[in-house]
Structure formats: C-alpha cells, structure tokens
Amino acid sequence: MQSRTPRQSAGEQGGRRPDGTDAGARFGAELASVVSGARRRAVRDGDRQIDTAHLLHSLLEYDPEARALLGEGPQLARLLGYLVQRSIGYGLRWQGTVEDSGALPHVTGVAGFSPLASAVMADACARAARRGADRAGGVDLLAALVADPRTRAVEVLGRAAVEPCAVLARAENHFEAAP
C-alpha cells in the first residue's frame, strides 16, 4: 500500500527548503502556518502537491485579515463550503492531476507545490518586496492567488460567486490605505 504522504526531498527534511531558504525566512509566521495547513490538506485530500485551492483554504482558516478582504455573509460561507467539499466530491476530478497553466513545460518548481502554487508563492514574496516588506503576509498571498485566472483558487472563487478582480483590488488597496 502506498503512503498518502507527499515525499520530501532530502533538502525539505528537517524543515529546510531545497533552494536553501527556509519558510520562515521568506514568509511571516502566519504564512508558515498557512503553508503547513495547506500541506496537511493536500495529504488528507490524497493529492501529491499543494495547489492554490489548498493555499486559499488554509489562508482563510489562519488569516482573519485576508479572510476579511473576501467579504462576509453568504459568499464567504459558500466559498468555505466549496473548499470543505473538495475531498468529498467537488475537486475530486483534480486528484492525481497537477495544477499547471500549460503555458510552460511541466516543471515542479518548489518541491511539494504545484507549478502554479509555486509561482503564486513567489509572487506573494515579490509583492511584499515591492512594498518594502521583508516577508510576505496573508494579504500578499491572497493577492497572488487571485491575480492569475488559471489557478484552482480562482475557479473555486468563481463557483462561490466571489469576483477575483474585486478581491485583488481590495488586497492591493489594503496596503495603500494602511498608514
């Protein structure tokens, strides 16, 4: 019987990334929790890689600031419902497949992440750097998740009638409005 746990490369064991940077150096404590939660969801769902829907679900669970940018009421409840249903129906068609844009040859990027999830994490770090922050936070990740229309996270948002462009605008304005 095969293990459902994604294999870690030698570089990932002990909490180290294969590229020589650890998660704490690139992400704030809240995003380290988000990534850890996304990894647990991927294992529980039987997926080999963390995808953007795993990241979105974990982000909503761990970061109230990012969750608030998605709005309140029925849309948020519907979104959480879709994310919870992922392993029991909605999203089963994703099992065993890699979240990939198809635009580039298949590259795994960061071990344990789908190519798009890896690109989203890099984009979150780049967004934080552009605003002068040392580490990416939850709002940076939310903006990166909704910026690419090819992600599973955007597909889930659309099914829950949450407009990704509106979420992106709120996320980008969040930092402009902050003192």
C-alpha positions, 0 to 999 in steps of 0.5 A: 500500500502506498503512503498518502504522504507527499515525499520530501526531498532530502533538502525539505527534511528537517524543515529546510527548503531545497533552494536553501531558504527556509519558510520562515525566512521568506514568509511571516509566521502566519504564512508558515502556518498557512503553508503547513495547513495547506500541506496537511490538506493536500495529504488528507485530500490524497493529492501529491502537491499543494495547489492554490485551492489548498493555499486559499483554504488554509489562508482563510482558516489562519488569516482573519485579515485576508479572510476579511478582504473576501467579504462576509455573509453568504459568499464567504460561507459558500466559498468555505463550503466549496473548499470543505467539499473538495475531498468529498466530491467537488475537486475530486476530478483534480486528484492525481492531476497537477495544477499547471497553466500549460503555458510552460513545460511541466516543471515542479518548481518548489518541491511539494507545490504545484507549478502554479502554487509555486509561482503564486508563492513567489509572487506573494514574496515579490509583492511584499518586496515591492512594498518594502516588506521583508516577508510576505503576509496573508494579504500578499498571498491572497493577492497572488492567488487571485491575480492569475485566472488559471489557478484552482483558487480562482475557479473555486472563487468563481463557483462561490460567486466571489469576483477575483478582480474585486478581491485583488483590488481590495488586497492591493488597496489594503496596503495603500490605505494602511498608514 
